[in-house]
């Protein structure tokens, strides 16, 4: 799809904000056509600057394409429990580290005793760790045999994903919807969402992560490509109608050893509202979800640090990301 116009930002100083609840302030003079929200609900404006849009068709795609993987639900024992003659990924990690260092780390036992939860919600799992890993590091694509231990692609992905459970430098926009009276269903507002996709995909060529809808369950999904149209309302130059298609990677693969990207596409529609400028652009001040997107829209989005700047950890304290990297890169552990 041909890019017809370039979007620009008017720089603002970044100000951090936090809190919850649908706090709306009285409209300032000259902005009585739309409510003025608390800064709690405009963090994207503060981070990237005010958004300007033009009519047209737009497309952007990141050079980094996220890879798909199973998302390892918390209530499944696949990560730590052997199945017949098949060792689990963490048992293989334990055995290899013990053979090469003489010390048993106990990663499988720690996962079983401290992180596994048979009573967890069906949606709870490692989708966030997978989404981050699939953007920040290359995909394991072939099995490895080290010290007589066979690591399948699924084993390697599981270890890699576990090492991205805590990543320094991520930043989320939008407040998670928890289903309580303090949650605000329309947040993330569409003007804030649009600002992120312009700031990350169009401007920087970087993928980011969305929680795809505002339900209580969290389904984090890495997205790498966008297509959208902007059409000014013929009766009101202060309103632009937008239809957006986001392309992402799905975790619902049919094999632990899946290699590649199983694509998923999300469609969202919304109106952007603001001040029509003399050059034909619209300086956006507000947004409303429209059509089915009033009920199905991103709950929050997450942007990531540069790969070399974000340190990472596993919630499993017996797993060391540095050792996992050595297994993937060289098949040997440096003592």
N, C-alpha and C positions, 0 to 999 in steps of 0.2 A: 504494500500500500504506500503510495507516494506521500512524502511529507510536504505539506503545503505551506506551513508557517512554522516559525520558531517561537517557543514560549520563553518569556523572560521573567526574572524575579527582581523585585525591588529590595535591596539588602536591608535587613534589620539586625539589631544585636540579638544574639541568642540568649534567652532567659529560661532557666529550668523551672518546671512547675510540677506540682503533684497534688493529689487529693481526689475526692470522688463526690458524686452527687450532681444533679442537673442544675448547676448554678448559672443563671442567666441575669445579666445586668441590664439596666435601662438603656435604651438606644441613645447614642450621642446625637447632637444636632446634625442634621443633614443625612442621617442614616436610619430614618424612621421606616424605611421600606423593609428592613430586616433587623432582627434582634441582635444585640451585641453580646456575645458570649464571654464568660469568664475565660481568662488565659489558660485555665485548666483544660479547656476544650479547643484551644488554638495553638498547640505546641509546634505544629508544623510551620505556621506563620513565623513563629519566633526563631525556628531553626534555619529555614531556607529563605525566609522573606516572603512578602506578599506576592500572591500569584496573579499573573496576567495571562489571559488566554485569547486566542484568535479563532475564528471559524476555520474549519478545514478537517482534513483526515490526517491522522498521525500514526506513526509506527516506530517502535524502538525495540531492539533486541540486544541482550547482553552477550558478550563473547563467552561468558561462563554459563554453561547449561547445567543446571542441577541434575543429579542422578537420583534414581528411585531406589528405595530399599524398604523392606519390611520395617514396621515401627515398634516392634517388641513391646506389646502390652504388659503393664506392671503385674497383672494377675496370671501371666503365663510363665512357666518355668524353663523355657527353652534356653535362656542365657546361662543357666547354672546347672541344670539337671541332665545327666546322661540319659540316652534312650537306647537301651539294648547295648550294642557295641559302639554306638555313636557317642563320642564325648561331646559335651557342650562347648561353646566358644570359650567360656571362662575356665573350664577344666583344662582345655588345651593350652590356654595362656599359663595357667598354674604349672602344668607339666613341663612346658618349654622353659619357663623361667627357672624352675627347680633344676632341670638338667643343665642349664647353662651357668647358673650361679650357685647352685647347691642349697638354695633357700626356697621353700614353698611359700608364695605370697598369700594364698588363701582367698583369692578373689571370688571363686565360686561360692565358698562358704559365707563370705561377707554379703554377697548379693542375696543369697537365700535367707540369711538371718536378719538383714537390716533393710533391704530395699524391695524385695518381693512382697506382694500383698494379694492373697487370693480373693480378698473381698473388695478390691479396688473397683472403681467404675470401669465399665467396658471400654471407655474412650481414653483412659489414662495410659500413657506410654511414653515412648521416646521420640515422638514426632518432632518436637522442637530441636532436640539434639541432632536428629537425622537431617532436618531442614538446614541447620547451620553447617553441619559437616558437608552436606552435598554442594554447598556453595563455596566453602573455604578450602577444601582439599580435593584432589583427584579421586575418582572412584576406583576401588579395587576391581580388577577385571579378570583376574586369573587366580586359580588356586596355588598354594605354596605348600611344599613339604619341607619341613625343617626338623632336624634331629629325629627323623622318622615319624613326625607328627604331621598329619595332613590337615591343613587349614583350607577349607572351601571358601569361595567368594563370600558366602553368607557369614562364615566365622569372622573373616577379616572385616566385613562391614559392621558386624555387631561390635567388635572391639573398637573400631574407629569411632562409631557413633557414641559408644559409652564414654569415650574420652572427650566428647563435646557437650557434656551435660551442664557444665558451667563455663561460660566464655566471657572474658573481660572485654568491655568496650561495646557491647551491643546496646542499642537504644530503641525503646518501644514508643510508639505514638498511638494514643487511644487507651481508654481504660477498659480493662476486661469486664465483660458483662457477667455478673454472678447470679442473676435472677432475683436479687433482693431489691428493696425499695430505694436503696442508695445507688443502684446501677442505672445507667442512662443508655437506653436501647439504641438511640440514633447515633451515638458516638461509636465508632469514629465517623465524624461528619464527612460528607463527600468532598468538600473543598479541601479538607486536610488530607484525605486519601489521595486526591488528585495531585496535591502538592508533593507528596512523597513519590508518586510514580514519575512525575516530571523531574523532580530533584535527583532521583536515583537512576531510573532507567533511561530517560531521555537525555539528561545532562551528563551523568557520570557513566552511563552504560553498565550499571551495577544491578544485579538481582537483589531482591529483598524477600521478606517472609510476611505472609498474611495469615491471620486466623480467619478463615474464609467466611464465617457467618457469626452473628451475635448471640448464638445460643450459649448455654452454660458450658457444654463440652468445648474443649479447645482442639482445633484441627489445624495446626500450623503447617503451611504449605509454602515451599520456595517457588517464587515466580521469576521468570527470566525474559518474558516478551510481553509487549502490550500493543494493542491496536485500539484506536478510539476516534470518534467523530465528535466535533463540536459544531453546533448549529444555533445561531442566535435566534431568539424568538421573534417572529416577524412583527408582532404587535408591541414588543417591549425590548429595547436594546439593552436593558439591564439584566436580562435573563439569557443564559445559554443552556441548551439541552445537550447532554453528553451521554453517549453510549460507549462503554469500555469493555474490551475483551482482554482478560489476563490469562497468560499461558503459564502453567506450572507443572511440577513433577508430582506424581501421586505415590503414596506409600502402599497402596493396595495391590501389591504384586502377588503373583501366584507361586513364587518360589523364593526361599531365602537367598538363593544363588543368582537371582535376577541381575542382569547387567543391562544398563541403558537407562533411558528416561521414558517412563510411562506417562504420557502427557494428559493433562486435564485442563479444561478451559472454563473460566468463570466469566459470566456476563453481568455487568452492573449498569444501571441507568440512574442518572441524577441530574438535577438542575444546579447550575452555579449562578449566583446572583451578585451584583455589584454595580460599579460605576462605569458607564460607557465612556471611553476616552476618545479624544479627537482623532487619534491614529487608527481607530477602529477596533482596538483591543478592549477587553473587559477586565478591570481591576476587581478581583473577586474578594467579596467580604463574607459570603455565607454560602451554604449549600443545603440541598434537601434531597434525600433519596426518593426515587420515583418508581412507580410500577411495582413489580415483585421485589425490587431491591429495598423497598421500605421494610421488608421482613428478612431479606437475605442480602447482607452486605458485610464487608470486612468489619470485624470487631476491633482489632488492633493490628498494627503492622510493626515489623522489627527490621531495623537496618543493622548492618554488621560492620565491624572494624576491618581495616586492611588485614589480609592474612598474616602478615609478618608482625602485626602489632597487638593481636589479641591472644593473651595467654589462656589456657584452657585446663579444666580439671574434670575428673569423673566424680560422681557422688559415691562411687565405690572406692574407698580410700586405699584398697589393695591393688588398684589398677594404676599404672603409671603411663601417662600419654607418651612420654619419651621412649619407653620400652615398646609401646605399640607402634610408634613411628619407625623404630629400628627393625621390628619384625617385618613391617611392610616394605621398607626400603632396602634392607640388606639381608634379612633372615637371621641376623646375629644380634646379640645383646651385648653392648659394651659395659663392662663391669666397672 
